[in-house]
Amino acid sequence: MVTSIQISEELQKELISRKFFKKETYEEVIWDLVEDSQELSEQTKREIAQARAEIEAGKSHTLAQVKKELGL
């Protein structure tokens, strides 16, 4: 169901300033804001913890190292 809402000019200006690209809709901007405020899932939290552990264990490479290995 599609609906319309009324917003102040101030809020409209704020939404415009948060657009990543000119043709992005207000709905897309609002969904981005909603997503940013949601808590991470348990799976995402586990994956972040695992990635941090791998970094601490030295199982990562810096961008400079990768470029050197690739000859870039």
Gaussian input, Z-matrix of N, CA and C with variables (Angstrom, degrees):
# hf/3-21g

backbone

0 1
 N
 C     1     B1
 C     2     B2     1     A1
 N     3     B3     2     A2     1     D1
 C     4     B4     3     A3     2     D2
 C     5     B5     4     A4     3     D3
 N     6     B6     5     A5     4     D4
 C     7     B7     6     A6     5     D5
 C     8     B8     7     A7     6     D6
 N     9     B9     8     A8     7     D7
 C    10    B10     9     A9     8     D8
 C    11    B11    10    A10     9     D9
 N    12    B12    11    A11    10    D10
 C    13    B13    12    A12    11    D11
 C    14    B14    13    A13    12    D12
 N    15    B15    14    A14    13    D13
 C    16    B16    15    A15    14    D14
 C    17    B17    16    A16    15    D15
 N    18    B18    17    A17    16    D16
 C    19    B19    18    A18    17    D17
 C    20    B20    19    A19    18    D18
 N    21    B21    20    A20    19    D19
 C    22    B22    21    A21    20    D20
 C    23    B23    22    A22    21    D21
 N    24    B24    23    A23    22    D22
 C    25    B25    24    A24    23    D23
 C    26    B26    25    A25    24    D24
 N    27    B27    26    A26    25    D25
 C    28    B28    27    A27    26    D26
 C    29    B29    28    A28    27    D27
 N    30    B30    29    A29    28    D28
 C    31    B31    30    A30    29    D29
 C    32    B32    31    A31    30    D30
 N    33    B33    32    A32    31    D31
 C    34    B34    33    A33    32    D32
 C    35    B35    34    A34    33    D33
 N    36    B36    35    A35    34    D34
 C    37    B37    36    A36    35    D35
 C    38    B38    37    A37    36    D36
 N    39    B39    38    A38    37    D37
 C    40    B40    39    A39    38    D38
 C    41    B41    40    A40    39    D39
 N    42    B42    41    A41    40    D40
 C    43    B43    42    A42    41    D41
 C    44    B44    43    A43    42    D42
 N    45    B45    44    A44    43    D43
 C    46    B46    45    A45    44    D44
 C    47    B47    46    A46    45    D45
 N    48    B48    47    A47    46    D46
 C    49    B49    48    A48    47    D47
 C    50    B50    49    A49    48    D48
 N    51    B51    50    A50    49    D49
 C    52    B52    51    A51    50    D50
 C    53    B53    52    A52    51    D51
 N    54    B54    53    A53    52    D52
 C    55    B55    54    A54    53    D53
 C    56    B56    55    A55    54    D54
 N    57    B57    56    A56    55    D55
 C    58    B58    57    A57    56    D56
 C    59    B59    58    A58    57    D57
 N    60    B60    59    A59    58    D58
 C    61    B61    60    A60    59    D59
 C    62    B62    61    A61    60    D60
 N    63    B63    62    A62    61    D61
 C    64    B64    63    A63    62    D62
 C    65    B65    64    A64    63    D63
 N    66    B66    65    A65    64    D64
 C    67    B67    66    A66    65    D65
 C    68    B68    67    A67    66    D66
 N    69    B69    68    A68    67    D67
 C    70    B70    69    A69    68    D68
 C    71    B71    70    A70    69    D69
 N    72    B72    71    A71    70    D70
 C    73    B73    72    A72    71    D71
 C    74    B74    73    A73    72    D72
 N    75    B75    74    A74    73    D73
 C    76    B76    75    A75    74    D74
 C    77    B77    76    A76    75    D75
 N    78    B78    77    A77    76    D76
 C    79    B79    78    A78    77    D77
 C    80    B80    79    A79    78    D78
 N    81    B81    80    A80    79    D79
 C    82    B82    81    A81    80    D80
 C    83    B83    82    A82    81    D81
 N    84    B84    83    A83    82    D82
 C    85    B85    84    A84    83    D83
 C    86    B86    85    A85    84    D84
 N    87    B87    86    A86    85    D85
 C    88    B88    87    A87    86    D86
 C    89    B89    88    A88    87    D87
 N    90    B90    89    A89    88    D88
 C    91    B91    90    A90    89    D89
 C    92    B92    91    A91    90    D90
 N    93    B93    92    A92    91    D91
 C    94    B94    93    A93    92    D92
 C    95    B95    94    A94    93    D93
 N    96    B96    95    A95    94    D94
 C    97    B97    96    A96    95    D95
 C    98    B98    97    A97    96    D96
 N    99    B99    98    A98    97    D97
 C   100   B100    99    A99    98    D98
 C   101   B101   100   A100    99    D99
 N   102   B102   101   A101   100   D100
 C   103   B103   102   A102   101   D101
 C   104   B104   103   A103   102   D102
 N   105   B105   104   A104   103   D103
 C   106   B106   105   A105   104   D104
 C   107   B107   106   A106   105   D105
 N   108   B108   107   A107   106   D106
 C   109   B109   108   A108   107   D107
 C   110   B110   109   A109   108   D108
 N   111   B111   110   A110   109   D109
 C   112   B112   111   A111   110   D110
 C   113   B113   112   A112   111   D111
 N   114   B114   113   A113   112   D112
 C   115   B115   114   A114   113   D113
 C   116   B116   115   A115   114   D114
 N   117   B117   116   A116   115   D115
 C   118   B118   117   A117   116   D116
 C   119   B119   118   A118   117   D117
 N   120   B120   119   A119   118   D118
 C   121   B121   120   A120   119   D119
 C   122   B122   121   A121   120   D120
 N   123   B123   122   A122   121   D121
 C   124   B124   123   A123   122   D122
 C   125   B125   124   A124   123   D123
 N   126   B126   125   A125   124   D124
 C   127   B127   126   A126   125   D125
 C   128   B128   127   A127   126   D126
 N   129   B129   128   A128   127   D127
 C   130   B130   129   A129   128   D128
 C   131   B131   130   A130   129   D129
 N   132   B132   131   A131   130   D130
 C   133   B133   132   A132   131   D131
 C   134   B134   133   A133   132   D132
 N   135   B135   134   A134   133   D133
 C   136   B136   135   A135   134   D134
 C   137   B137   136   A136   135   D135
 N   138   B138   137   A137   136   D136
 C   139   B139   138   A138   137   D137
 C   140   B140   139   A139   138   D138
 N   141   B141   140   A140   139   D139
 C   142   B142   141   A141   140   D140
 C   143   B143   142   A142   141   D141
 N   144   B144   143   A143   142   D142
 C   145   B145   144   A144   143   D143
 C   146   B146   145   A145   144   D144
 N   147   B147   146   A146   145   D145
 C   148   B148   147   A147   146   D146
 C   149   B149   148   A148   147   D147
 N   150   B150   149   A149   148   D148
 C   151   B151   150   A150   149   D149
 C   152   B152   151   A151   150   D150
 N   153   B153   152   A152   151   D151
 C   154   B154   153   A153   152   D152
 C   155   B155   154   A154   153   D153
 N   156   B156   155   A155   154   D154
 C   157   B157   156   A156   155   D155
 C   158   B158   157   A157   156   D156
 N   159   B159   158   A158   157   D157
 C   160   B160   159   A159   158   D158
 C   161   B161   160   A160   159   D159
 N   162   B162   161   A161   160   D160
 C   163   B163   162   A162   161   D161
 C   164   B164   163   A163   162   D162
 N   165   B165   164   A164   163   D163
 C   166   B166   165   A165   164   D164
 C   167   B167   166   A166   165   D165
 N   168   B168   167   A167   166   D166
 C   169   B169   168   A168   167   D167
 C   170   B170   169   A169   168   D168
 N   171   B171   170   A170   169   D169
 C   172   B172   171   A171   170   D170
 C   173   B173   172   A172   171   D171
 N   174   B174   173   A173   172   D172
 C   175   B175   174   A174   173   D173
 C   176   B176   175   A175   174   D174
 N   177   B177   176   A176   175   D175
 C   178   B178   177   A177   176   D176
 C   179   B179   178   A178   177   D177
 N   180   B180   179   A179   178   D178
 C   181   B181   180   A180   179   D179
 C   182   B182   181   A181   180   D180
 N   183   B183   182   A182   181   D181
 C   184   B184   183   A183   182   D182
 C   185   B185   184   A184   183   D183
 N   186   B186   185   A185   184   D184
 C   187   B187   186   A186   185   D185
 C   188   B188   187   A187   186   D186
 N   189   B189   188   A188   187   D187
 C   190   B190   189   A189   188   D188
 C   191   B191   190   A190   189   D189
 N   192   B192   191   A191   190   D190
 C   193   B193   192   A192   191   D191
 C   194   B194   193   A193   192   D192
 N   195   B195   194   A194   193   D193
 C   196   B196   195   A195   194   D194
 C   197   B197   196   A196   195   D195
 N   198   B198   197   A197   196   D196
 C   199   B199   198   A198   197   D197
 C   200   B200   199   A199   198   D198
 N   201   B201   200   A200   199   D199
 C   202   B202   201   A201   200   D200
 C   203   B203   202   A202   201   D201
 N   204   B204   203   A203   202   D202
 C   205   B205   204   A204   203   D203
 C   206   B206   205   A205   204   D204
 N   207   B207   206   A206   205   D205
 C   208   B208   207   A207   206   D206
 C   209   B209   208   A208   207   D207
 N   210   B210   209   A209   208   D208
 C   211   B211   210   A210   209   D209
 C   212   B212   211   A211   210   D210
 N   213   B213   212   A212   211   D211
 C   214   B214   213   A213   212   D212
 C   215   B215   214   A214   213   D213

   B1=1.4339
   B2=1.5348
   B3=1.2814
   B4=1.4494
   B5=1.5154
   B6=1.3174
   B7=1.4540
   B8=1.5194
   B9=1.2929
   B10=1.4576
   B11=1.5173
   B12=1.3197
   B13=1.4532
   B14=1.5249
   B15=1.2980
   B16=1.4552
   B17=1.5195
   B18=1.3229
   B19=1.4566
   B20=1.5203
   B21=1.3018
   B22=1.4564
   B23=1.5345
   B24=1.3075
   B25=1.4604
   B26=1.5238
   B27=1.3288
   B28=1.4651
   B29=1.5253
   B30=1.3359
   B31=1.4633
   B32=1.5194
   B33=1.3153
   B34=1.4597
   B35=1.5268
   B36=1.3261
   B37=1.4671
   B38=1.5271
   B39=1.3401
   B40=1.4647
   B41=1.5280
   B42=1.3332
   B43=1.4687
   B44=1.5240
   B45=1.3071
   B46=1.4650
   B47=1.5293
   B48=1.3302
   B49=1.4647
   B50=1.5215
   B51=1.3283
   B52=1.4659
   B53=1.5263
   B54=1.3185
   B55=1.4623
   B56=1.5219
   B57=1.3392
   B58=1.4572
   B59=1.5251
   B60=1.3194
   B61=1.4588
   B62=1.5210
   B63=1.3192
   B64=1.4606
   B65=1.5325
   B66=1.3258
   B67=1.4706
   B68=1.5283
   B69=1.3335
   B70=1.4601
   B71=1.5305
   B72=1.3231
   B73=1.4625
   B74=1.5360
   B75=1.3286
   B76=1.4632
   B77=1.5277
   B78=1.3141
   B79=1.4621
   B80=1.5258
   B81=1.3187
   B82=1.4652
   B83=1.5279
   B84=1.3172
   B85=1.4601
   B86=1.5254
   B87=1.3246
   B88=1.4650
   B89=1.5212
   B90=1.3302
   B91=1.4686
   B92=1.5276
   B93=1.3320
   B94=1.4709
   B95=1.5273
   B96=1.3284
   B97=1.4630
   B98=1.5274
   B99=1.3259
   B100=1.4684
   B101=1.5218
   B102=1.3172
   B103=1.4647
   B104=1.5266
   B105=1.3302
   B106=1.4676
   B107=1.5187
   B108=1.3216
   B109=1.4613
   B110=1.5294
   B111=1.3235
   B112=1.4609
   B113=1.5241
   B114=1.3142
   B115=1.4543
   B116=1.5221
   B117=1.3257
   B118=1.4584
   B119=1.5238
   B120=1.3270
   B121=1.4643
   B122=1.5270
   B123=1.3175
   B124=1.4648
   B125=1.5350
   B126=1.3335
   B127=1.4604
   B128=1.5279
   B129=1.3209
   B130=1.4630
   B131=1.5213
   B132=1.3198
   B133=1.4589
   B134=1.5241
   B135=1.3383
   B136=1.4738
   B137=1.5222
   B138=1.3423
   B139=1.4609
   B140=1.5258
   B141=1.3194
   B142=1.4652
   B143=1.5278
   B144=1.3213
   B145=1.4664
   B146=1.5235
   B147=1.3298
   B148=1.4617
   B149=1.5294
   B150=1.3134
   B151=1.4617
   B152=1.5308
   B153=1.3143
   B154=1.4684
   B155=1.5268
   B156=1.3271
   B157=1.4727
   B158=1.5214
   B159=1.3314
   B160=1.4660
   B161=1.5243
   B162=1.3139
   B163=1.4674
   B164=1.5238
   B165=1.3241
   B166=1.4610
   B167=1.5249
   B168=1.3294
   B169=1.4634
   B170=1.5330
   B171=1.3183
   B172=1.4591
   B173=1.5209
   B174=1.3110
   B175=1.4632
   B176=1.5257
   B177=1.3194
   B178=1.4601
   B179=1.5191
   B180=1.3165
   B181=1.4572
   B182=1.5198
   B183=1.3199
   B184=1.4522
   B185=1.5273
   B186=1.3130
   B187=1.4658
   B188=1.5171
   B189=1.3207
   B190=1.4707
   B191=1.5171
   B192=1.3409
   B193=1.4694
   B194=1.5291
   B195=1.3059
   B196=1.4596
   B197=1.5194
   B198=1.3341
   B199=1.4647
   B200=1.5162
   B201=1.3284
   B202=1.4716
   B203=1.5129
   B204=1.3391
   B205=1.4808
   B206=1.5211
   B207=1.3327
   B208=1.4612
   B209=1.5125
   B210=1.3195
   B211=1.4495
   B212=1.5178
   B213=1.2949
   B214=1.4756
   B215=1.5080
   A1=108.74
   A2=117.11
   A3=123.00
   A4=108.73
   A5=116.02
   A6=120.72
   A7=108.90
   A8=116.48
   A9=119.93
   A10=108.33
   A11=116.21
   A12=121.12
   A13=109.03
   A14=115.39
   A15=119.78
   A16=108.44
   A17=115.69
   A18=121.15
   A19=108.39
   A20=115.73
   A21=119.95
   A22=109.79
   A23=115.48
   A24=120.06
   A25=110.06
   A26=115.83
   A27=120.34
   A28=111.05
   A29=116.98
   A30=120.83
   A31=110.57
   A32=117.54
   A33=120.78
   A34=110.02
   A35=117.04
   A36=120.58
   A37=110.81
   A38=116.14
   A39=120.25
   A40=110.91
   A41=116.76
   A42=120.23
   A43=110.94
   A44=116.64
   A45=120.80
   A46=110.07
   A47=116.73
   A48=120.02
   A49=112.44
   A50=117.50
   A51=121.28
   A52=113.26
   A53=117.53
   A54=120.45
   A55=109.99
   A56=115.34
   A57=120.51
   A58=111.13
   A59=116.61
   A60=121.30
   A61=108.48
   A62=116.51
   A63=122.43
   A64=113.90
   A65=117.78
   A66=120.47
   A67=113.29
   A68=117.18
   A69=120.07
   A70=109.22
   A71=116.80
   A72=120.71
   A73=110.15
   A74=114.86
   A75=119.09
   A76=110.31
   A77=117.31
   A78=119.99
   A79=110.46
   A80=116.76
   A81=119.86
   A82=111.49
   A83=116.65
   A84=120.92
   A85=110.09
   A86=116.59
   A87=120.99
   A88=110.69
   A89=118.12
   A90=120.60
   A91=110.94
   A92=117.17
   A93=120.39
   A94=110.40
   A95=116.23
   A96=120.04
   A97=111.31
   A98=116.70
   A99=121.01
   A100=109.67
   A101=116.75
   A102=121.13
   A103=110.94
   A104=116.23
   A105=120.45
   A106=112.32
   A107=117.32
   A108=120.19
   A109=112.76
   A110=117.74
   A111=120.28
   A112=110.53
   A113=115.65
   A114=121.13
   A115=109.38
   A116=115.26
   A117=120.08
   A118=110.23
   A119=116.05
   A120=120.12
   A121=109.03
   A122=116.09
   A123=120.92
   A124=111.02
   A125=116.72
   A126=120.30
   A127=110.32
   A128=116.92
   A129=120.79
   A130=110.38
   A131=117.39
   A132=121.16
   A133=110.84
   A134=117.42
   A135=121.00
   A136=110.77
   A137=116.55
   A138=120.36
   A139=111.50
   A140=117.39
   A141=121.00
   A142=109.88
   A143=116.63
   A144=120.78
   A145=110.66
   A146=117.03
   A147=121.31
   A148=110.09
   A149=117.38
   A150=121.13
   A151=110.53
   A152=117.00
   A153=120.25
   A154=111.00
   A155=116.11
   A156=120.12
   A157=110.51
   A158=117.20
   A159=120.60
   A160=110.90
   A161=116.87
   A162=120.64
   A163=109.96
   A164=116.83
   A165=120.92
   A166=111.74
   A167=117.47
   A168=121.81
   A169=111.70
   A170=116.72
   A171=120.08
   A172=114.10
   A173=117.07
   A174=121.20
   A175=111.47
   A176=115.72
   A177=119.35
   A178=109.12
   A179=115.83
   A180=122.04
   A181=108.57
   A182=115.79
   A183=119.24
   A184=108.67
   A185=115.85
   A186=120.18
   A187=110.08
   A188=117.35
   A189=121.30
   A190=111.50
   A191=116.47
   A192=120.43
   A193=111.44
   A194=116.18
   A195=120.64
   A196=110.51
   A197=116.68
   A198=120.22
   A199=111.33
   A200=116.03
   A201=119.97
   A202=110.53
   A203=116.53
   A204=121.18
   A205=111.43
   A206=117.22
   A207=121.73
   A208=112.67
   A209=116.54
   A210=120.31
   A211=113.35
   A212=116.87
   A213=121.16
   A214=111.60
   D1=130.04
   D2=178.61
   D3=-97.03
   D4=138.11
   D5=178.84
   D6=-139.43
   D7=165.72
   D8=176.34
   D9=-119.36
   D10=153.85
   D11=178.59
   D12=-132.04
   D13=158.24
   D14=176.09
   D15=-102.39
   D16=134.82
   D17=176.81
   D18=-132.80
   D19=157.73
   D20=179.15
   D21=-74.54
   D22=162.06
   D23=177.28
   D24=-63.02
   D25=-35.13
   D26=178.77
   D27=-61.68
   D28=-45.44
   D29=178.57
   D30=-65.74
   D31=-39.39
   D32=178.70
   D33=-60.45
   D34=-43.17
   D35=178.18
   D36=-62.30
   D37=-39.71
   D38=178.64
   D39=-64.64
   D40=-43.62
   D41=178.30
   D42=-63.07
   D43=-40.86
   D44=177.92
   D45=-60.76
   D46=-41.64
   D47=-178.59
   D48=-67.61
   D49=-19.98
   D50=-178.78
   D51=-93.41
   D52=-0.43
   D53=178.68
   D54=-69.42
   D55=138.45
   D56=176.64
   D57=-83.22
   D58=-29.05
   D59=176.44
   D60=-144.36
   D61=156.32
   D62=-169.92
   D63=-56.92
   D64=-40.50
   D65=-174.87
   D66=-88.75
   D67=7.02
   D68=177.48
   D69=-65.03
   D70=136.77
   D71=-178.05
   D72=-81.63
   D73=160.69
   D74=175.36
   D75=-62.05
   D76=-35.06
   D77=178.47
   D78=-60.70
   D79=-43.47
   D80=178.61
   D81=-62.93
   D82=-40.23
   D83=177.94
   D84=-62.92
   D85=-44.73
   D86=-179.48
   D87=-64.51
   D88=-42.19
   D89=177.77
   D90=-61.14
   D91=-39.39
   D92=176.88
   D93=-60.66
   D94=-41.88
   D95=179.00
   D96=-65.55
   D97=-41.56
   D98=178.78
   D99=-63.15
   D100=-44.94
   D101=-179.55
   D102=-60.86
   D103=-40.46
   D104=-179.80
   D105=-63.59
   D106=-26.27
   D107=-176.73
   D108=-92.99
   D109=-5.98
   D110=-178.35
   D111=-81.79
   D112=149.57
   D113=178.36
   D114=-75.68
   D115=148.46
   D116=178.19
   D117=-67.77
   D118=146.88
   D119=177.12
   D120=-70.99
   D121=160.99
   D122=178.90
   D123=-60.77
   D124=-37.83
   D125=178.93
   D126=-63.69
   D127=-43.45
   D128=179.02
   D129=-63.26
   D130=-41.43
   D131=177.87
   D132=-61.13
   D133=-41.81
   D134=178.44
   D135=-64.41
   D136=-42.25
   D137=-179.72
   D138=-64.99
   D139=-37.88
   D140=176.92
   D141=-64.90
   D142=-44.60
   D143=178.87
   D144=-61.36
   D145=-41.24
   D146=179.23
   D147=-64.88
   D148=-43.09
   D149=179.82
   D150=-63.53
   D151=-41.60
   D152=178.20
   D153=-62.70
   D154=-41.45
   D155=178.73
   D156=-63.20
   D157=-40.65
   D158=178.86
   D159=-64.41
   D160=-39.37
   D161=178.38
   D162=-64.79
   D163=-45.86
   D164=179.30
   D165=-63.18
   D166=-30.22
   D167=179.68
   D168=-83.39
   D169=1.15
   D170=178.45
   D171=79.81
   D172=19.28
   D173=-179.24
   D174=-93.16
   D175=37.17
   D176=178.24
   D177=-136.35
   D178=166.77
   D179=179.68
   D180=-129.73
   D181=141.71
   D182=175.62
   D183=-77.02
   D184=162.92
   D185=176.80
   D186=-59.64
   D187=-40.21
   D188=178.70
   D189=-59.95
   D190=-41.37
   D191=178.97
   D192=-64.29
   D193=-43.53
   D194=-179.81
   D195=-64.01
   D196=-44.68
   D197=177.89
   D198=-59.18
   D199=-42.27
   D200=179.86
   D201=-63.51
   D202=-45.77
   D203=179.83
   D204=-61.35
   D205=-34.46
   D206=-178.72
   D207=-89.08
   D208=-5.06
   D209=-179.95
   D210=72.19
   D211=32.62
   D212=-179.28
   D213=-98.94

